[in-house]
């Protein structure tokens, strides 16, 4: 798909509709908005952070937005093209629980090695705490305490890291874990 393309072809619409949970009409709507906000056809990390700042004015979403950006930037080129944006949006907004959890696993697995360490999860949880601001936290616990609670439930083999299987198995069956991972509905 061309970076500066103003309109999508019928084939591109059909391909995107097949790859996502959006109709061609919805895709056109999203594409129009994306191109209006990103006339180059690419969304930079800085632009992405500005978007998060609008949604979390009481906190500092910079760190968290950078982590999310890295998951959206599927090809790792340092920018988000429309197709990457649409596919991530499709998973996070309309995906099945398993798809959302796989996406969340990718978010927490900062070094993409197939496991989540306490250090990685702590970095994400600290970023979430910073983003929502002191007055908005639902629980009175530190990021470390939250991570300890999550690892107590998820780290079945006690090796100090979470495999994708451990993560998925517990997260599918324990709503409190999914809530603990996101802190607030809709963040992850």
N, C-alpha and C positions, 0 to 999 in steps of 0.2 A: 504494500500500500504506500503510495507516495506521501512523503512527509507534508507537503504543502497542498495536497489535494483538497479542493473546496467541496467537491461532491463525491459520494461513493457510487461506484458502478453497481448495476444490478447483481453482477456476480459477487462483488465484494459484500454487498448486503446479504446475499444468500449465504455466503461463507461465514460471515459473522453471526448470522442468525443460527446457523448449524452449530457453531462453536460456543454460543452463549444461550442464555435463557431469555433473550430479548427478541421481540418481533422486529421486522424491518422498519416499521413506523417508529418504534422506540429507539432503534439504532440511529435512524436519521436525526431524531430529536437530540440524542446524546452527542452525536457527531457535530451537529450545528453548534451546540453549547461548547464543546471541546475546542472547535476551531475558532470560535469567538474569543474564548479565553486564552487560547494558545495558537495564534495565527501561523506560527512556524510548523504546527503539527506535532510539536514535542513539548512535554511538560518537564521543566527542570526541577531539581531538588528544592531550590529556593522558592519557585512558584508553588510547589506542592506544600511547602511549609507555610506559606502565606494563607493557603486555603485552610489548613488546620488551625491557624491562629484565629480565623473567623469563627470557628466552632468552639474553641476553648479559650475565650478571652480572659478567664480568671487565672489560668495557669500558663505554663510554658510548654507548648506541644512540639518544640523543635526536635528534640531527641527522638520522640516517638514517631514523628512524621518521617524522619530519616529512615527508621527501621521499616516502616510501612512502604515507603518509597522503594526500598531495595527489593521488597517482595513484588510490588507492582512492576518494577523494571525487570521483567522476565528474561530479557536477552542481555542484561548487564551492561548496556551501552551508556548509562548515566542519564538517560531521559526516558520518559514514559510516552510511547506513541499511543494513538487512539485504540488500536487493537488490544494492547496490553491493559490499558485503562478499562476498556469495556469487559474484557475477560475477568479481571480482578473484581470489578463491580458486580458482574454476574454471579460469581462465586460467593462474595460476601453478602450480597443482598438477596439472592434467590437460590443459592446453592443448597443442596441437602446437607444435613448435619455432618456427614462424613467429609464432604468437600470443604465445608467451612473449617472443620478441625484440621484437615490436611493443610489448608491455607494458614491457619494459626500455628501449626507446627513449623511451617517454613518461616513464619515471622519470628518465632522464638529460637530457631536454630540459626543463630547469627553467622556462624562460619560455614554453614551448609555441609556439615560432616555427617548428617544423619542422626545426630543426638542433640539433646538439649542439656547443657550443664547448668549447675546452680548459678554460675557466674553469668551465663547468657540470660537465664530467666530473671535474675536480679536486675540486670541492665534494663530489660523491658519493663519490669514492674516499677523500677525507679522512674523510668520515663513516663509511665502512666500516672504515677503519683504526682510528678512534676506537672504533667499536662492538666490534670483535673483541679489542681490547686488545693491548698490546705483545707479550706472551708468546705470542700465538696466531697471529701473522702467519706465513704460509708462506714468504714471500720477504723478503730483506733489501733492500728498495728503498723509496724515498719515494713518496708519492702522485704527485708530479710525474713521477718516472721511470716509474711504471706508466702514467700517462696518455700520456707521450711514446711509449712502446712501442706502446700501442693506436693512437694517431694515426698512427704510422709505417706501420702495417699498413692502417688503415681510410681515411685521408684521401687517397683516390686522386687527387683533383684538386689537392691541396696548398693549399687555400684557408683552412686553419686551422679549419674546422668540418666536421662530419659530417652529410651529408644522410641521410634515412631510408634511401634506396637504398644508399648506401655502407655504412652501418651493417649493414643486413640482409644484403647480398651477402657481406661478409667474415665476419660472425658465423655465417652458415649453413654456411660451408665451413671455418672455422678454430676447432677446439675450444679452442685455447689462448686465443683472444680471448674466448670465452664465459666461460672460467674466470677470465681476467684481469678481465673486467667484474664478476664476482660475488665474486672473491677466495676465496670458499668456496661449494661447491655448496649451493643452497637459499636463498642470500641474495637473489638476483634471480630 
